[in-house]
Amino acid sequence: MRTGVGCPRVKVTVDMDGVHIPYQRPQIVDAIRLIQNKQDYLYKSVRTYLSDTNKDATCPCPETQL
């Protein structure tokens, strides 16, 4: 963080009731299969706003889901 505009960056740690919480990257969580209603919503409402190259990866047709 910076303590002010133009100041150098300073590393900080967060303490909670005296317990040190070390910095670590968050764990990668595997995506779970979306429920049918959410798949339908993404396909019908969101897909139209995506570029052609991203449509199939982001909002595939719900019938093609495994």
PDB file of N, CA, C and O in Angstrom:
ATOM      1  N   MET A   1       0.839  -1.174   0.000  1.00  0.00           N
ATOM      2  CA  MET A   1       0.000   0.000   0.000  1.00  0.00           C
ATOM      3  C   MET A   1       0.880   1.232   0.000  1.00  0.00           C
ATOM      4  O   MET A   1       2.086   1.147   0.233  1.00  0.00           O
ATOM      5  N   ARG A   2       0.294   2.333  -0.252  1.00  0.00           N
ATOM      6  CA  ARG A   2       1.003   3.611  -0.179  1.00  0.00           C
ATOM      7  C   ARG A   2       0.385   4.421   0.949  1.00  0.00           C
ATOM      8  O   ARG A   2      -0.829   4.385   1.150  1.00  0.00           O
ATOM      9  N   THR A   3       1.199   5.139   1.672  1.00  0.00           N
ATOM     10  CA  THR A   3       0.700   5.933   2.789  1.00  0.00           C
ATOM     11  C   THR A   3       0.197   7.298   2.343  1.00  0.00           C
ATOM     12  O   THR A   3      -0.459   7.999   3.113  1.00  0.00           O
ATOM     13  N   GLY A   4       0.499   7.679   1.106  1.00  0.00           N
ATOM     14  CA  GLY A   4       0.044   8.952   0.568  1.00  0.00           C
ATOM     15  C   GLY A   4       0.363   9.042  -0.909  1.00  0.00           C
ATOM     16  O   GLY A   4       1.059   8.184  -1.452  1.00  0.00           O
ATOM     17  N   VAL A   5      -0.139  10.072  -1.559  1.00  0.00           N
ATOM     18  CA  VAL A   5       0.103  10.255  -2.977  1.00  0.00           C
ATOM     19  C   VAL A   5       1.585  10.482  -3.212  1.00  0.00           C
ATOM     20  O   VAL A   5       2.192  11.354  -2.590  1.00  0.00           O
ATOM     21  N   GLY A   6       2.167   9.697  -4.109  1.00  0.00           N
ATOM     22  CA  GLY A   6       3.578   9.839  -4.441  1.00  0.00           C
ATOM     23  C   GLY A   6       4.521   9.174  -3.451  1.00  0.00           C
ATOM     24  O   GLY A   6       5.731   9.183  -3.675  1.00  0.00           O
ATOM     25  N   CYS A   7       4.023   8.604  -2.378  1.00  0.00           N
ATOM     26  CA  CYS A   7       4.869   7.930  -1.387  1.00  0.00           C
ATOM     27  C   CYS A   7       5.252   6.546  -1.890  1.00  0.00           C
ATOM     28  O   CYS A   7       4.539   5.963  -2.706  1.00  0.00           O
ATOM     29  N   PRO A   8       6.367   6.018  -1.412  1.00  0.00           N
ATOM     30  CA  PRO A   8       6.764   4.671  -1.825  1.00  0.00           C
ATOM     31  C   PRO A   8       5.798   3.622  -1.253  1.00  0.00           C
ATOM     32  O   PRO A   8       5.106   3.869  -0.266  1.00  0.00           O
ATOM     33  N   ARG A   9       5.770   2.464  -1.886  1.00  0.00           N
ATOM     34  CA  ARG A   9       4.923   1.375  -1.422  1.00  0.00           C
ATOM     35  C   ARG A   9       5.481   0.776  -0.142  1.00  0.00           C
ATOM     36  O   ARG A   9       6.695   0.675   0.031  1.00  0.00           O
ATOM     37  N   VAL A  10       4.588   0.382   0.749  1.00  0.00           N
ATOM     38  CA  VAL A  10       4.966  -0.210   2.031  1.00  0.00           C
ATOM     39  C   VAL A  10       4.212  -1.522   2.184  1.00  0.00           C
ATOM     40  O   VAL A  10       3.005  -1.571   1.949  1.00  0.00           O
ATOM     41  N   LYS A  11       4.916  -2.601   2.582  1.00  0.00           N
ATOM     42  CA  LYS A  11       4.244  -3.870   2.827  1.00  0.00           C
ATOM     43  C   LYS A  11       3.651  -3.853   4.224  1.00  0.00           C
ATOM     44  O   LYS A  11       4.269  -3.362   5.168  1.00  0.00           O
ATOM     45  N   VAL A  12       2.438  -4.398   4.348  1.00  0.00           N
ATOM     46  CA  VAL A  12       1.778  -4.479   5.643  1.00  0.00           C
ATOM     47  C   VAL A  12       1.252  -5.893   5.839  1.00  0.00           C
ATOM     48  O   VAL A  12       1.039  -6.632   4.878  1.00  0.00           O
ATOM     49  N   THR A  13       1.048  -6.257   7.098  1.00  0.00           N
ATOM     50  CA  THR A  13       0.404  -7.518   7.415  1.00  0.00           C
ATOM     51  C   THR A  13      -0.857  -7.221   8.210  1.00  0.00           C
ATOM     52  O   THR A  13      -0.979  -6.160   8.822  1.00  0.00           O
ATOM     53  N   VAL A  14      -1.778  -8.148   8.198  1.00  0.00           N
ATOM     54  CA  VAL A  14      -3.050  -7.959   8.888  1.00  0.00           C
ATOM     55  C   VAL A  14      -3.034  -8.820  10.149  1.00  0.00           C
ATOM     56  O   VAL A  14      -2.747 -10.016  10.093  1.00  0.00           O
ATOM     57  N   ASP A  15      -3.341  -8.208  11.268  1.00  0.00           N
ATOM     58  CA  ASP A  15      -3.448  -8.935  12.526  1.00  0.00           C
ATOM     59  C   ASP A  15      -4.897  -8.916  12.984  1.00  0.00           C
ATOM     60  O   ASP A  15      -5.608  -7.926  12.811  1.00  0.00           O
ATOM     61  N   MET A  16      -5.321 -10.028  13.570  1.00  0.00           N
ATOM     62  CA  MET A  16      -6.679 -10.116  14.063  1.00  0.00           C
ATOM     63  C   MET A  16      -6.610 -10.678  15.473  1.00  0.00           C
ATOM     64  O   MET A  16      -6.303 -11.855  15.666  1.00  0.00           O
ATOM     65  N   ASP A  17      -6.893  -9.847  16.446  1.00  0.00           N
ATOM     66  CA  ASP A  17      -6.802 -10.233  17.854  1.00  0.00           C
ATOM     67  C   ASP A  17      -5.437 -10.823  18.193  1.00  0.00           C
ATOM     68  O   ASP A  17      -5.342 -11.801  18.934  1.00  0.00           O
ATOM     69  N   GLY A  18      -4.391 -10.229  17.652  1.00  0.00           N
ATOM     70  CA  GLY A  18      -3.042 -10.670  17.961  1.00  0.00           C
ATOM     71  C   GLY A  18      -2.581 -11.888  17.195  1.00  0.00           C
ATOM     72  O   GLY A  18      -1.450 -12.333  17.395  1.00  0.00           O
ATOM     73  N   VAL A  19      -3.403 -12.448  16.327  1.00  0.00           N
ATOM     74  CA  VAL A  19      -3.025 -13.625  15.540  1.00  0.00           C
ATOM     75  C   VAL A  19      -2.509 -13.137  14.197  1.00  0.00           C
ATOM     76  O   VAL A  19      -3.208 -12.420  13.481  1.00  0.00           O
ATOM     77  N   HIS A  20      -1.289 -13.522  13.855  1.00  0.00           N
ATOM     78  CA  HIS A  20      -0.691 -13.110  12.587  1.00  0.00           C
ATOM     79  C   HIS A  20      -1.272 -13.948  11.453  1.00  0.00           C
ATOM     80  O   HIS A  20      -1.320 -15.175  11.542  1.00  0.00           O
ATOM     81  N   ILE A  21      -1.710 -13.286  10.395  1.00  0.00           N
ATOM     82  CA  ILE A  21      -2.231 -13.966   9.218  1.00  0.00           C
ATOM     83  C   ILE A  21      -1.215 -13.767   8.097  1.00  0.00           C
ATOM     84  O   ILE A  21      -1.135 -12.676   7.531  1.00  0.00           O
ATOM     85  N   PRO A  22      -0.440 -14.797   7.765  1.00  0.00           N
ATOM     86  CA  PRO A  22       0.582 -14.635   6.726  1.00  0.00           C
ATOM     87  C   PRO A  22      -0.062 -14.487   5.348  1.00  0.00           C
ATOM     88  O   PRO A  22      -1.124 -15.048   5.077  1.00  0.00           O
ATOM     89  N   TYR A  23       0.604 -13.721   4.488  1.00  0.00           N
ATOM     90  CA  TYR A  23       0.103 -13.556   3.130  1.00  0.00           C
ATOM     91  C   TYR A  23       0.321 -14.843   2.357  1.00  0.00           C
ATOM     92  O   TYR A  23       1.410 -15.417   2.394  1.00  0.00           O
ATOM     93  N   GLN A  24      -0.694 -15.293   1.666  1.00  0.00           N
ATOM     94  CA  GLN A  24      -0.554 -16.419   0.761  1.00  0.00           C
ATOM     95  C   GLN A  24      -1.581 -16.264  -0.348  1.00  0.00           C
ATOM     96  O   GLN A  24      -2.634 -15.655  -0.157  1.00  0.00           O
ATOM     97  N   ARG A  25      -1.266 -16.816  -1.495  1.00  0.00           N
ATOM     98  CA  ARG A  25      -2.197 -16.746  -2.615  1.00  0.00           C
ATOM     99  C   ARG A  25      -3.430 -17.583  -2.296  1.00  0.00           C
ATOM    100  O   ARG A  25      -3.323 -18.611  -1.627  1.00  0.00           O
ATOM    101  N   PRO A  26      -4.595 -17.155  -2.766  1.00  0.00           N
ATOM    102  CA  PRO A  26      -5.796 -17.954  -2.531  1.00  0.00           C
ATOM    103  C   PRO A  26      -5.719 -19.276  -3.282  1.00  0.00           C
ATOM    104  O   PRO A  26      -5.087 -19.372  -4.334  1.00  0.00           O
ATOM    105  N   GLN A  27      -6.363 -20.278  -2.736  1.00  0.00           N
ATOM    106  CA  GLN A  27      -6.380 -21.580  -3.383  1.00  0.00           C
ATOM    107  C   GLN A  27      -7.261 -21.518  -4.623  1.00  0.00           C
ATOM    108  O   GLN A  27      -8.250 -20.786  -4.665  1.00  0.00           O
ATOM    109  N   ILE A  28      -6.887 -22.291  -5.625  1.00  0.00           N
ATOM    110  CA  ILE A  28      -7.693 -22.375  -6.834  1.00  0.00           C
ATOM    111  C   ILE A  28      -8.849 -23.323  -6.555  1.00  0.00           C
ATOM    112  O   ILE A  28      -8.653 -24.449  -6.099  1.00  0.00           O
ATOM    113  N   VAL A  29     -10.035 -22.857  -6.832  1.00  0.00           N
ATOM    114  CA  VAL A  29     -11.229 -23.651  -6.590  1.00  0.00           C
ATOM    115  C   VAL A  29     -11.782 -24.092  -7.932  1.00  0.00           C
ATOM    116  O   VAL A  29     -12.007 -23.267  -8.818  1.00  0.00           O
ATOM    117  N   ASP A  30     -12.000 -25.394  -8.084  1.00  0.00           N
ATOM    118  CA  ASP A  30     -12.572 -25.905  -9.326  1.00  0.00           C
ATOM    119  C   ASP A  30     -14.008 -25.428  -9.465  1.00  0.00           C
ATOM    120  O   ASP A  30     -14.780 -25.434  -8.506  1.00  0.00           O
ATOM    121  N   ALA A  31     -14.349 -25.018 -10.672  1.00  0.00           N
ATOM    122  CA  ALA A  31     -15.713 -24.579 -10.923  1.00  0.00           C
ATOM    123  C   ALA A  31     -16.637 -25.792 -10.908  1.00  0.00           C
ATOM    124  O   ALA A  31     -16.309 -26.848 -11.448  1.00  0.00           O
ATOM    125  N   ILE A  32     -17.772 -25.623 -10.295  1.00  0.00           N
ATOM    126  CA  ILE A  32     -18.757 -26.689 -10.304  1.00  0.00           C
ATOM    127  C   ILE A  32     -19.731 -26.430 -11.433  1.00  0.00           C
ATOM    128  O   ILE A  32     -19.833 -25.305 -11.921  1.00  0.00           O
ATOM    129  N   ARG A  33     -20.430 -27.435 -11.843  1.00  0.00           N
ATOM    130  CA  ARG A  33     -21.378 -27.295 -12.942  1.00  0.00           C
ATOM    131  C   ARG A  33     -22.509 -26.350 -12.536  1.00  0.00           C
ATOM    132  O   ARG A  33     -23.062 -26.447 -11.440  1.00  0.00           O
ATOM    133  N   LEU A  34     -22.832 -25.447 -13.436  1.00  0.00           N
ATOM    134  CA  LEU A  34     -23.906 -24.490 -13.171  1.00  0.00           C
ATOM    135  C   LEU A  34     -25.259 -25.193 -13.233  1.00  0.00           C
ATOM    136  O   LEU A  34     -25.451 -26.144 -13.991  1.00  0.00           O
ATOM    137  N   ILE A  35     -26.168 -24.713 -12.436  1.00  0.00           N
ATOM    138  CA  ILE A  35     -27.511 -25.272 -12.495  1.00  0.00           C
ATOM    139  C   ILE A  35     -28.151 -24.888 -13.828  1.00  0.00           C
ATOM    140  O   ILE A  35     -27.755 -23.901 -14.447  1.00  0.00           O
ATOM    141  N   GLN A  36     -29.108 -25.643 -14.253  1.00  0.00           N
ATOM    142  CA  GLN A  36     -29.717 -25.460 -15.577  1.00  0.00           C
ATOM    143  C   GLN A  36     -30.255 -24.047 -15.788  1.00  0.00           C
ATOM    144  O   GLN A  36     -30.080 -23.475 -16.864  1.00  0.00           O
ATOM    145  N   ASN A  37     -30.903 -23.481 -14.781  1.00  0.00           N
ATOM    146  CA  ASN A  37     -31.463 -22.130 -14.932  1.00  0.00           C
ATOM    147  C   ASN A  37     -30.380 -21.103 -15.214  1.00  0.00           C
ATOM    148  O   ASN A  37     -30.571 -20.213 -16.043  1.00  0.00           O
ATOM    149  N   LYS A  38     -29.250 -21.215 -14.539  1.00  0.00           N
ATOM    150  CA  LYS A  38     -28.145 -20.270 -14.746  1.00  0.00           C
ATOM    151  C   LYS A  38     -27.548 -20.446 -16.136  1.00  0.00           C
ATOM    152  O   LYS A  38     -27.216 -19.460 -16.795  1.00  0.00           O
ATOM    153  N   GLN A  39     -27.408 -21.685 -16.589  1.00  0.00           N
ATOM    154  CA  GLN A  39     -26.895 -21.939 -17.937  1.00  0.00           C
ATOM    155  C   GLN A  39     -27.817 -21.312 -18.978  1.00  0.00           C
ATOM    156  O   GLN A  39     -27.354 -20.679 -19.927  1.00  0.00           O
ATOM    157  N   ASP A  40     -29.121 -21.492 -18.795  1.00  0.00           N
ATOM    158  CA  ASP A  40     -30.088 -20.915 -19.731  1.00  0.00           C
ATOM    159  C   ASP A  40     -29.999 -19.393 -19.742  1.00  0.00           C
ATOM    160  O   ASP A  40     -30.026 -18.774 -20.806  1.00  0.00           O
ATOM    161  N   TYR A  41     -29.893 -18.790 -18.559  1.00  0.00           N
ATOM    162  CA  TYR A  41     -29.787 -17.330 -18.460  1.00  0.00           C
ATOM    163  C   TYR A  41     -28.542 -16.820 -19.189  1.00  0.00           C
ATOM    164  O   TYR A  41     -28.620 -15.874 -19.972  1.00  0.00           O
ATOM    165  N   LEU A  42     -27.397 -17.449 -18.927  1.00  0.00           N
ATOM    166  CA  LEU A  42     -26.158 -17.006 -19.570  1.00  0.00           C
ATOM    167  C   LEU A  42     -26.262 -17.119 -21.087  1.00  0.00           C
ATOM    168  O   LEU A  42     -25.848 -16.217 -21.815  1.00  0.00           O
ATOM    169  N   TYR A  43     -26.811 -18.221 -21.552  1.00  0.00           N
ATOM    170  CA  TYR A  43     -26.915 -18.443 -22.992  1.00  0.00           C
ATOM    171  C   TYR A  43     -27.866 -17.442 -23.650  1.00  0.00           C
ATOM    172  O   TYR A  43     -27.562 -16.895 -24.710  1.00  0.00           O
ATOM    173  N   LYS A  44     -29.002 -17.206 -23.025  1.00  0.00           N
ATOM    174  CA  LYS A  44     -30.023 -16.345 -23.634  1.00  0.00           C
ATOM    175  C   LYS A  44     -29.768 -14.851 -23.430  1.00  0.00           C
ATOM    176  O   LYS A  44     -30.093 -14.051 -24.307  1.00  0.00           O
ATOM    177  N   SER A  45     -29.194 -14.461 -22.293  1.00  0.00           N
ATOM    178  CA  SER A  45     -29.085 -13.043 -21.959  1.00  0.00           C
ATOM    179  C   SER A  45     -27.683 -12.454 -22.066  1.00  0.00           C
ATOM    180  O   SER A  45     -27.537 -11.280 -22.405  1.00  0.00           O
ATOM    181  N   VAL A  46     -26.667 -13.234 -21.788  1.00  0.00           N
ATOM    182  CA  VAL A  46     -25.310 -12.688 -21.730  1.00  0.00           C
ATOM    183  C   VAL A  46     -24.529 -12.943 -23.012  1.00  0.00           C
ATOM    184  O   VAL A  46     -23.727 -12.108 -23.430  1.00  0.00           O
ATOM    185  N   ARG A  47     -24.757 -14.076 -23.627  1.00  0.00           N
ATOM    186  CA  ARG A  47     -23.993 -14.500 -24.807  1.00  0.00           C
ATOM    187  C   ARG A  47     -23.976 -13.445 -25.909  1.00  0.00           C
ATOM    188  O   ARG A  47     -22.959 -13.288 -26.586  1.00  0.00           O
ATOM    189  N   THR A  48     -25.068 -12.722 -26.105  1.00  0.00           N
ATOM    190  CA  THR A  48     -25.143 -11.735 -27.186  1.00  0.00           C
ATOM    191  C   THR A  48     -24.143 -10.592 -27.021  1.00  0.00           C
ATOM    192  O   THR A  48     -23.804  -9.927 -28.000  1.00  0.00           O
ATOM    193  N   TYR A  49     -23.673 -10.358 -25.815  1.00  0.00           N
ATOM    194  CA  TYR A  49     -22.738  -9.257 -25.563  1.00  0.00           C
ATOM    195  C   TYR A  49     -21.266  -9.667 -25.688  1.00  0.00           C
ATOM    196  O   TYR A  49     -20.380  -8.819 -25.582  1.00  0.00           O
ATOM    197  N   LEU A  50     -21.002 -10.937 -25.910  1.00  0.00           N
ATOM    198  CA  LEU A  50     -19.630 -11.435 -25.999  1.00  0.00           C
ATOM    199  C   LEU A  50     -19.147 -11.460 -27.438  1.00  0.00           C
ATOM    200  O   LEU A  50     -19.942 -11.533 -28.376  1.00  0.00           O
ATOM    201  N   SER A  51     -17.833 -11.397 -27.597  1.00  0.00           N
ATOM    202  CA  SER A  51     -17.270 -11.527 -28.941  1.00  0.00           C
ATOM    203  C   SER A  51     -17.447 -12.971 -29.403  1.00  0.00           C
ATOM    204  O   SER A  51     -17.575 -13.881 -28.584  1.00  0.00           O
ATOM    205  N   ASP A  52     -17.453 -13.171 -30.709  1.00  0.00           N
ATOM    206  CA  ASP A  52     -17.666 -14.516 -31.257  1.00  0.00           C
ATOM    207  C   ASP A  52     -16.634 -15.516 -30.741  1.00  0.00           C
ATOM    208  O   ASP A  52     -16.945 -16.694 -30.567  1.00  0.00           O
ATOM    209  N   THR A  53     -15.413 -15.053 -30.496  1.00  0.00           N
ATOM    210  CA  THR A  53     -14.368 -15.975 -30.031  1.00  0.00           C
ATOM    211  C   THR A  53     -14.593 -16.438 -28.599  1.00  0.00           C
ATOM    212  O   THR A  53     -14.065 -17.479 -28.207  1.00  0.00           O
ATOM    213  N   ASN A  54     -15.361 -15.695 -27.806  1.00  0.00           N
ATOM    214  CA  ASN A  54     -15.580 -16.049 -26.400  1.00  0.00           C
ATOM    215  C   ASN A  54     -16.944 -16.668 -26.109  1.00  0.00           C
ATOM    216  O   ASN A  54     -17.161 -17.182 -25.012  1.00  0.00           O
ATOM    217  N   LYS A  55     -17.850 -16.630 -27.051  1.00  0.00           N
ATOM    218  CA  LYS A  55     -19.211 -17.100 -26.795  1.00  0.00           C
ATOM    219  C   LYS A  55     -19.265 -18.564 -26.372  1.00  0.00           C
ATOM    220  O   LYS A  55     -19.904 -18.891 -25.372  1.00  0.00           O
ATOM    221  N   ASP A  56     -18.609 -19.442 -27.112  1.00  0.00           N
ATOM    222  CA  ASP A  56     -18.702 -20.867 -26.808  1.00  0.00           C
ATOM    223  C   ASP A  56     -17.997 -21.241 -25.513  1.00  0.00           C
ATOM    224  O   ASP A  56     -18.442 -22.151 -24.813  1.00  0.00           O
ATOM    225  N   ALA A  57     -16.915 -20.564 -25.182  1.00  0.00           N
ATOM    226  CA  ALA A  57     -16.192 -20.884 -23.949  1.00  0.00           C
ATOM    227  C   ALA A  57     -16.909 -20.355 -22.710  1.00  0.00           C
ATOM    228  O   ALA A  57     -16.888 -20.995 -21.659  1.00  0.00           O
ATOM    229  N   THR A  58     -17.538 -19.196 -22.830  1.00  0.00           N
ATOM    230  CA  THR A  58     -18.169 -18.568 -21.674  1.00  0.00           C
ATOM    231  C   THR A  58     -19.631 -18.962 -21.499  1.00  0.00           C
ATOM    232  O   THR A  58     -20.074 -19.221 -20.380  1.00  0.00           O
ATOM    233  N   CYS A  59     -20.376 -19.009 -22.590  1.00  0.00           N
ATOM    234  CA  CYS A  59     -21.813 -19.288 -22.522  1.00  0.00           C
ATOM    235  C   CYS A  59     -22.213 -20.323 -23.576  1.00  0.00           C
ATOM    236  O   CYS A  59     -22.923 -19.994 -24.526  1.00  0.00           O
ATOM    237  N   PRO A  60     -21.768 -21.558 -23.418  1.00  0.00           N
ATOM    238  CA  PRO A  60     -22.128 -22.566 -24.421  1.00  0.00           C
ATOM    239  C   PRO A  60     -23.610 -22.905 -24.339  1.00  0.00           C
ATOM    240  O   PRO A  60     -24.273 -22.619 -23.342  1.00  0.00           O
ATOM    241  N   CYS A  61     -24.111 -23.510 -25.390  1.00  0.00           N
ATOM    242  CA  CYS A  61     -25.500 -23.947 -25.422  1.00  0.00           C
ATOM    243  C   CYS A  61     -25.704 -24.946 -24.281  1.00  0.00           C
ATOM    244  O   CYS A  61     -24.929 -25.895 -24.159  1.00  0.00           O
ATOM    245  N   PRO A  62     -26.728 -24.756 -23.442  1.00  0.00           N
ATOM    246  CA  PRO A  62     -26.932 -25.630 -22.284  1.00  0.00           C
ATOM    247  C   PRO A  62     -27.040 -27.107 -22.636  1.00  0.00           C
ATOM    248  O   PRO A  62     -26.646 -27.945 -21.825  1.00  0.00           O
ATOM    249  N   GLU A  63     -27.549 -27.460 -23.794  1.00  0.00           N
ATOM    250  CA  GLU A  63     -27.682 -28.868 -24.172  1.00  0.00           C
ATOM    251  C   GLU A  63     -26.334 -29.539 -24.404  1.00  0.00           C
ATOM    252  O   GLU A  63     -26.239 -30.765 -24.344  1.00  0.00           O
ATOM    253  N   THR A  64     -25.270 -28.741 -24.673  1.00  0.00           N
ATOM    254  CA  THR A  64     -23.954 -29.315 -24.933  1.00  0.00           C
ATOM    255  C   THR A  64     -23.127 -29.501 -23.675  1.00  0.00           C
ATOM    256  O   THR A  64     -22.012 -30.018 -23.741  1.00  0.00           O
ATOM    257  N   GLN A  65     -23.652 -29.089 -22.532  1.00  0.00           N
ATOM    258  CA  GLN A  65     -22.938 -29.242 -21.263  1.00  0.00           C
ATOM    259  C   GLN A  65     -22.864 -30.709 -20.879  1.00  0.00           C
ATOM    260  O   GLN A  65     -23.802 -31.470 -21.117  1.00  0.00           O
ATOM    261  N   LEU A  66     -21.739 -31.105 -20.280  1.00  0.00           N
ATOM    262  CA  LEU A  66     -21.579 -32.487 -19.805  1.00  0.00           C
ATOM    263  C   LEU A  66     -22.216 -32.668 -18.457  1.00  0.00           C
ATOM    264  O   LEU A  66     -22.181 -33.765 -17.900  1.00  0.00           O
TER     265      LEU A  66
END
